[in-house]
């Protein structure tokens, strides 16, 4: 992966997702809500980078992660993973990056300033009304 590849994890707990509020002093995407994650290091693949970033930022190790969104924004390529199982309890280990972590329901996410406009739709698909039925439906 290139130096501009980024991964992030949507931690899903019941009908809520975990978002971090990016500190207003951040150079990139300040003062918006974002999913924990970061840059893919040389020699890493996406899942390895996701595991490292989640350990560093929120203290959890994903046991299961499925890609749910891939977007290109300029020279940045973001892959967003749904994380429904992990070890550890999420906590803010990088307060200089995120000044707050909070669990949100799908309806609450629509009113937030998000780091990427597609995040609200992803949350809706994962935890919004009908999401449980969609997961249970056969392919």
N, C-alpha and C positions, 0 to 999 in steps of 0.2 A: 504494500500500500504506500501511497505517496505521503509526503510530509503534511499534506492538507486534508488527510482523511481523519474524520472525527466519528466517534461512536458515543451513544448515550443510551441509558436504560430507563424504561418506564416501569418502575416498580409498582406492581398491581397487588393491592390487598383488598379483597372483597370488591366493593363498588367504588374504590378510591385509588388514586395514583399519587405518587410522591413527586412533588416539584420543589425546586430550590429557587429562591429569589436571588438573582445575581446582584452582587454588591454594586451600588451606584458608582464606585470608583473603578470598576472593571473597564479595561480598554475596549474589549469586544462585547457587544450586547449588554451594556450596563442597565441596571434597574428594570429587568424583565424576569419573568418566571421561565425556568428551563429545567430539563431533566439532567440528572447527574451524568457526567461523562467527560470526554476530552479527546485529545489527539492520539492517534495511533502512532506508536513509536516504531522506528526502523526495525524490521525483523518480526514484528507482531502481526497477527491477523486480527480481524475484528473482534471475535469472541475473547481472545486473550487480552486485548486492549480494554474491552468492556469490563472484564473481571478485575483488572488492575485498577482502572479508574473508579469502579464502585467501591473497592476496598479502600482506596486512598481518600475518596470524598465522603462516603457515607458508612464505611465499615462493614459492608456486607459482601458476601461471595455468592454470585449467582449459581444456582444449580440447574436452571433451565432458562434459556433465553432464545427468543425467536425474532428474527428480523421482521419489522412491521412497516418500515418506511425507509426509503433511500432517496435522498434529494441532493441536487447539486445547486449550490448558491455561490456563484462566481467560481473561485478556484477551490472552494471547500466542498468536499463530498461527505455528507452525513448519513450514517446508518443508525436508525433508531431500533432498539430491541425491546420487546415486551419481556419483562422478568416477573414470573409468577411464583417462583420458588427460589429462596436464598437462605444462606446461613448468616446469622448475626441479626442484630436489631439496628435499623437505620438511625444514624445520628450524624450531626454536622461536624465532620473532622476538619473541614477547610473553611472556617468562617470568613476568611479573607476573599474566598470565591463566592460563597453563598451566605448571605447574612441571615437567612431563615430557611428552614425546611418545613413543609406542611403537606398533609394529605388533603386531597381535593376530590369531590365527586365531579362527574362529567358536567353537570349543569353549572357548577362554580367556575370551571375552567374557561367557559365561553366569555366571561367578563374580565379575564385577566389580560395584562400585557404579556404576551408570550414571545419567546425568542424566535419562533418560526410560526408563520400563519397556519401551517398544516397540523400543528400539534393538537389543536382543539378537535379536529376530525379524528385523529388517531385515538385520543382519549375517548371520544364518543364511541368509536368502534370497539374499544377494549372494555369499557365499564359503563357505557351509557345504557339507556333502556333497550332491551333486546339483545344486549351483548352476551348474556348467559345462554340465551336460546341459540344464538349464532354459533357459539362454541360447541353446543350439544348436537347441533344439526349434522347429519351425515353429509359427506362430500358428494 
